[in-house]
């Protein structure tokens, strides 16, 4: 997956864009796929975090986390935590375990 200033998320495999999804009014700055390949998260230029329904349908839930663009996203090795850094200097650790695992 790739994101850019064109306000689209692109699904890429074997050097080819298979699908692209509109991201609405905000450009996404970061995207991360969980190690299990079952969760996809994105950060935006407006400081929001998005949890996309996966496999992708374009549906997502959005949370305001930062007051500036998201500069980095990472998943913990066990897929329990999403780490988000923003240009506002804050770091968020979010519990993102799947409902069945809770």
mmCIF file of the C-alpha atoms, coordinates in Angstrom:
data_MODEL
# 
_entry.id   MODEL 
# 
loop_
_atom_site.group_PDB 
_atom_site.id 
_atom_site.type_symbol 
_atom_site.label_atom_id 
_atom_site.label_alt_id 
_atom_site.label_comp_id 
_atom_site.label_asym_id 
_atom_site.label_entity_id 
_atom_site.label_seq_id 
_atom_site.pdbx_PDB_ins_code 
_atom_site.Cartn_x 
_atom_site.Cartn_y 
_atom_site.Cartn_z 
_atom_site.occupancy 
_atom_site.B_iso_or_equiv 
_atom_site.pdbx_formal_charge 
_atom_site.auth_seq_id 
_atom_site.auth_comp_id 
_atom_site.auth_asym_id 
_atom_site.auth_atom_id 
_atom_site.pdbx_PDB_model_num 
ATOM 1   C CA . UNK A 1 1   ? 0.000   0.000   0.000   1.00 0.00 ? 1   UNK A CA 1 
ATOM 2   C CA . UNK A 1 2   ? 1.127   3.536   -0.720  1.00 0.00 ? 2   UNK A CA 1 
ATOM 3   C CA . UNK A 1 3   ? -0.223  7.005   0.058   1.00 0.00 ? 3   UNK A CA 1 
ATOM 4   C CA . UNK A 1 4   ? 0.668   10.451  -1.215  1.00 0.00 ? 4   UNK A CA 1 
ATOM 5   C CA . UNK A 1 5   ? -0.445  14.019  -1.726  1.00 0.00 ? 5   UNK A CA 1 
ATOM 6   C CA . UNK A 1 6   ? -2.940  12.962  -4.426  1.00 0.00 ? 6   UNK A CA 1 
ATOM 7   C CA . UNK A 1 7   ? -5.434  11.997  -1.656  1.00 0.00 ? 7   UNK A CA 1 
ATOM 8   C CA . UNK A 1 8   ? -5.526  8.353   -2.716  1.00 0.00 ? 8   UNK A CA 1 
ATOM 9   C CA . UNK A 1 9   ? -4.417  5.089   -1.150  1.00 0.00 ? 9   UNK A CA 1 
ATOM 10  C CA . UNK A 1 10  ? -3.031  2.655   -3.684  1.00 0.00 ? 10  UNK A CA 1 
ATOM 11  C CA . UNK A 1 11  ? -2.963  -1.118  -3.388  1.00 0.00 ? 11  UNK A CA 1 
ATOM 12  C CA . UNK A 1 12  ? 0.202   -2.303  -5.137  1.00 0.00 ? 12  UNK A CA 1 
ATOM 13  C CA . UNK A 1 13  ? 1.428   -5.801  -5.975  1.00 0.00 ? 13  UNK A CA 1 
ATOM 14  C CA . UNK A 1 14  ? 4.101   -6.934  -8.392  1.00 0.00 ? 14  UNK A CA 1 
ATOM 15  C CA . UNK A 1 15  ? 4.932   -3.310  -9.318  1.00 0.00 ? 15  UNK A CA 1 
ATOM 16  C CA . UNK A 1 16  ? 1.369   -2.625  -10.467 1.00 0.00 ? 16  UNK A CA 1 
ATOM 17  C CA . UNK A 1 17  ? -1.358  -0.495  -8.895  1.00 0.00 ? 17  UNK A CA 1 
ATOM 18  C CA . UNK A 1 18  ? -4.288  -2.902  -8.521  1.00 0.00 ? 18  UNK A CA 1 
ATOM 19  C CA . UNK A 1 19  ? -6.772  -0.479  -6.958  1.00 0.00 ? 19  UNK A CA 1 
ATOM 20  C CA . UNK A 1 20  ? -6.861  3.020   -5.602  1.00 0.00 ? 20  UNK A CA 1 
ATOM 21  C CA . UNK A 1 21  ? -9.180  4.438   -2.975  1.00 0.00 ? 21  UNK A CA 1 
ATOM 22  C CA . UNK A 1 22  ? -10.089 8.067   -2.420  1.00 0.00 ? 22  UNK A CA 1 
ATOM 23  C CA . UNK A 1 23  ? -9.064  9.294   1.027   1.00 0.00 ? 23  UNK A CA 1 
ATOM 24  C CA . UNK A 1 24  ? -11.567 12.139  1.068   1.00 0.00 ? 24  UNK A CA 1 
ATOM 25  C CA . UNK A 1 25  ? -10.542 15.691  1.862   1.00 0.00 ? 25  UNK A CA 1 
ATOM 26  C CA . UNK A 1 26  ? -7.310  14.959  3.769   1.00 0.00 ? 26  UNK A CA 1 
ATOM 27  C CA . UNK A 1 27  ? -4.122  13.558  2.283   1.00 0.00 ? 27  UNK A CA 1 
ATOM 28  C CA . UNK A 1 28  ? -2.698  10.554  4.121   1.00 0.00 ? 28  UNK A CA 1 
ATOM 29  C CA . UNK A 1 29  ? 0.885   10.864  5.309   1.00 0.00 ? 29  UNK A CA 1 
ATOM 30  C CA . UNK A 1 30  ? 1.548   7.353   6.642   1.00 0.00 ? 30  UNK A CA 1 
ATOM 31  C CA . UNK A 1 31  ? 0.153   3.851   6.223   1.00 0.00 ? 31  UNK A CA 1 
ATOM 32  C CA . UNK A 1 32  ? 0.946   0.647   8.088   1.00 0.00 ? 32  UNK A CA 1 
ATOM 33  C CA . UNK A 1 33  ? -0.280  -2.918  7.620   1.00 0.00 ? 33  UNK A CA 1 
ATOM 34  C CA . UNK A 1 34  ? -0.218  -5.195  10.660  1.00 0.00 ? 34  UNK A CA 1 
ATOM 35  C CA . UNK A 1 35  ? 2.247   -8.065  10.709  1.00 0.00 ? 35  UNK A CA 1 
ATOM 36  C CA . UNK A 1 36  ? -0.666  -10.514 10.453  1.00 0.00 ? 36  UNK A CA 1 
ATOM 37  C CA . UNK A 1 37  ? -1.902  -8.688  7.342   1.00 0.00 ? 37  UNK A CA 1 
ATOM 38  C CA . UNK A 1 38  ? -5.386  -8.321  8.862   1.00 0.00 ? 38  UNK A CA 1 
ATOM 39  C CA . UNK A 1 39  ? -5.393  -4.664  10.003  1.00 0.00 ? 39  UNK A CA 1 
ATOM 40  C CA . UNK A 1 40  ? -4.563  -1.476  8.094   1.00 0.00 ? 40  UNK A CA 1 
ATOM 41  C CA . UNK A 1 41  ? -4.040  1.942   9.674   1.00 0.00 ? 41  UNK A CA 1 
ATOM 42  C CA . UNK A 1 42  ? -3.281  5.348   8.198   1.00 0.00 ? 42  UNK A CA 1 
ATOM 43  C CA . UNK A 1 43  ? -2.368  8.806   9.496   1.00 0.00 ? 43  UNK A CA 1 
ATOM 44  C CA . UNK A 1 44  ? -3.385  12.072  7.870   1.00 0.00 ? 44  UNK A CA 1 
ATOM 45  C CA . UNK A 1 45  ? -2.086  15.580  7.360   1.00 0.00 ? 45  UNK A CA 1 
ATOM 46  C CA . UNK A 1 46  ? -4.800  16.806  9.756   1.00 0.00 ? 46  UNK A CA 1 
ATOM 47  C CA . UNK A 1 47  ? -3.519  14.580  12.600  1.00 0.00 ? 47  UNK A CA 1 
ATOM 48  C CA . UNK A 1 48  ? -6.212  11.907  12.416  1.00 0.00 ? 48  UNK A CA 1 
ATOM 49  C CA . UNK A 1 49  ? -5.703  8.163   12.596  1.00 0.00 ? 49  UNK A CA 1 
ATOM 50  C CA . UNK A 1 50  ? -7.787  5.865   10.452  1.00 0.00 ? 50  UNK A CA 1 
ATOM 51  C CA . UNK A 1 51  ? -8.587  2.206   10.949  1.00 0.00 ? 51  UNK A CA 1 
ATOM 52  C CA . UNK A 1 52  ? -9.583  0.730   7.598   1.00 0.00 ? 52  UNK A CA 1 
ATOM 53  C CA . UNK A 1 53  ? -11.960 -2.178  7.204   1.00 0.00 ? 53  UNK A CA 1 
ATOM 54  C CA . UNK A 1 54  ? -9.812  -4.960  5.801   1.00 0.00 ? 54  UNK A CA 1 
ATOM 55  C CA . UNK A 1 55  ? -9.856  -6.357  3.164   1.00 0.00 ? 55  UNK A CA 1 
ATOM 56  C CA . UNK A 1 56  ? -10.268 -2.842  1.818   1.00 0.00 ? 56  UNK A CA 1 
ATOM 57  C CA . UNK A 1 57  ? -13.708 -1.568  0.962   1.00 0.00 ? 57  UNK A CA 1 
ATOM 58  C CA . UNK A 1 58  ? -12.866 2.109   1.446   1.00 0.00 ? 58  UNK A CA 1 
ATOM 59  C CA . UNK A 1 59  ? -14.710 2.153   4.801   1.00 0.00 ? 59  UNK A CA 1 
ATOM 60  C CA . UNK A 1 60  ? -12.828 3.378   7.858   1.00 0.00 ? 60  UNK A CA 1 
ATOM 61  C CA . UNK A 1 61  ? -13.172 4.741   11.367  1.00 0.00 ? 61  UNK A CA 1 
ATOM 62  C CA . UNK A 1 62  ? -11.332 7.973   12.131  1.00 0.00 ? 62  UNK A CA 1 
ATOM 63  C CA . UNK A 1 63  ? -9.937  9.319   15.408  1.00 0.00 ? 63  UNK A CA 1 
ATOM 64  C CA . UNK A 1 64  ? -8.435  12.744  16.074  1.00 0.00 ? 64  UNK A CA 1 
ATOM 65  C CA . UNK A 1 65  ? -5.086  12.055  17.763  1.00 0.00 ? 65  UNK A CA 1 
ATOM 66  C CA . UNK A 1 66  ? -2.651  14.832  16.862  1.00 0.00 ? 66  UNK A CA 1 
ATOM 67  C CA . UNK A 1 67  ? -2.930  18.578  16.319  1.00 0.00 ? 67  UNK A CA 1 
ATOM 68  C CA . UNK A 1 68  ? -0.490  18.413  13.394  1.00 0.00 ? 68  UNK A CA 1 
ATOM 69  C CA . UNK A 1 69  ? 0.260   15.893  10.605  1.00 0.00 ? 69  UNK A CA 1 
ATOM 70  C CA . UNK A 1 70  ? 1.065   12.288  11.517  1.00 0.00 ? 70  UNK A CA 1 
ATOM 71  C CA . UNK A 1 71  ? 4.777   11.810  10.830  1.00 0.00 ? 71  UNK A CA 1 
ATOM 72  C CA . UNK A 1 72  ? 5.202   8.077   11.584  1.00 0.00 ? 72  UNK A CA 1 
ATOM 73  C CA . UNK A 1 73  ? 3.144   4.952   12.262  1.00 0.00 ? 73  UNK A CA 1 
ATOM 74  C CA . UNK A 1 74  ? 4.401   1.575   13.459  1.00 0.00 ? 74  UNK A CA 1 
ATOM 75  C CA . UNK A 1 75  ? 2.934   -1.672  14.760  1.00 0.00 ? 75  UNK A CA 1 
ATOM 76  C CA . UNK A 1 76  ? 4.303   -3.672  17.677  1.00 0.00 ? 76  UNK A CA 1 
ATOM 77  C CA . UNK A 1 77  ? 5.733   -7.084  16.808  1.00 0.00 ? 77  UNK A CA 1 
ATOM 78  C CA . UNK A 1 78  ? 2.625   -8.821  18.236  1.00 0.00 ? 78  UNK A CA 1 
ATOM 79  C CA . UNK A 1 79  ? 0.098   -6.468  16.554  1.00 0.00 ? 79  UNK A CA 1 
ATOM 80  C CA . UNK A 1 80  ? -1.288  -5.336  19.930  1.00 0.00 ? 80  UNK A CA 1 
ATOM 81  C CA . UNK A 1 81  ? -0.134  -1.707  19.750  1.00 0.00 ? 81  UNK A CA 1 
ATOM 82  C CA . UNK A 1 82  ? -0.211  1.022   17.139  1.00 0.00 ? 82  UNK A CA 1 
ATOM 83  C CA . UNK A 1 83  ? 2.413   3.723   17.707  1.00 0.00 ? 83  UNK A CA 1 
ATOM 84  C CA . UNK A 1 84  ? 1.740   7.148   16.212  1.00 0.00 ? 84  UNK A CA 1 
ATOM 85  C CA . UNK A 1 85  ? 4.072   10.165  16.185  1.00 0.00 ? 85  UNK A CA 1 
ATOM 86  C CA . UNK A 1 86  ? 2.921   13.587  15.102  1.00 0.00 ? 86  UNK A CA 1 
ATOM 87  C CA . UNK A 1 87  ? 4.646   16.787  14.059  1.00 0.00 ? 87  UNK A CA 1 
ATOM 88  C CA . UNK A 1 88  ? 3.089   18.252  17.221  1.00 0.00 ? 88  UNK A CA 1 
ATOM 89  C CA . UNK A 1 89  ? 5.708   16.292  19.214  1.00 0.00 ? 89  UNK A CA 1 
ATOM 90  C CA . UNK A 1 90  ? 3.293   13.799  20.743  1.00 0.00 ? 90  UNK A CA 1 
ATOM 91  C CA . UNK A 1 91  ? 3.466   10.002  20.751  1.00 0.00 ? 91  UNK A CA 1 
ATOM 92  C CA . UNK A 1 92  ? 0.351   7.852   21.045  1.00 0.00 ? 92  UNK A CA 1 
ATOM 93  C CA . UNK A 1 93  ? 0.259   4.159   21.908  1.00 0.00 ? 93  UNK A CA 1 
ATOM 94  C CA . UNK A 1 94  ? -3.093  2.621   21.034  1.00 0.00 ? 94  UNK A CA 1 
ATOM 95  C CA . UNK A 1 95  ? -4.366  -0.847  21.938  1.00 0.00 ? 95  UNK A CA 1 
ATOM 96  C CA . UNK A 1 96  ? -5.533  -2.243  18.601  1.00 0.00 ? 96  UNK A CA 1 
ATOM 97  C CA . UNK A 1 97  ? -5.951  -5.919  19.395  1.00 0.00 ? 97  UNK A CA 1 
ATOM 98  C CA . UNK A 1 98  ? -8.659  -7.591  17.370  1.00 0.00 ? 98  UNK A CA 1 
ATOM 99  C CA . UNK A 1 99  ? -11.933 -8.072  19.251  1.00 0.00 ? 99  UNK A CA 1 
ATOM 100 C CA . UNK A 1 100 ? -11.537 -11.866 19.332  1.00 0.00 ? 100 UNK A CA 1 
ATOM 101 C CA . UNK A 1 101 ? -8.144  -11.509 21.075  1.00 0.00 ? 101 UNK A CA 1 
ATOM 102 C CA . UNK A 1 102 ? -9.456  -9.269  23.894  1.00 0.00 ? 102 UNK A CA 1 
# 
